[in-house]
């Protein structure tokens, strides 16, 4: 017996571009931002929805960049939930 999986491409596209997915990604980026030290430590986060919802947490000034280079803060902030 052969099982076959057919991906509903339209449904996946709708899911990846939906506001609900952007909200979920926003929650994740906010948690990571808080664990990294927040804006006062030189980090920022945003969520963009063009072709799909994408979130990012990044060092936006030299203080954050230096902190991340010395101790891998962003990598640690993205650790296991």
Secondary structure, 3 states (H helix, E strand, C coil): CCCCCCCCHHHHHHHHCCHHHHHHHHHHHHHHHHHHCCHHHCEEEEEEECCCEEEEEEECCHHHHHHHHHHCHHHHHCCCC
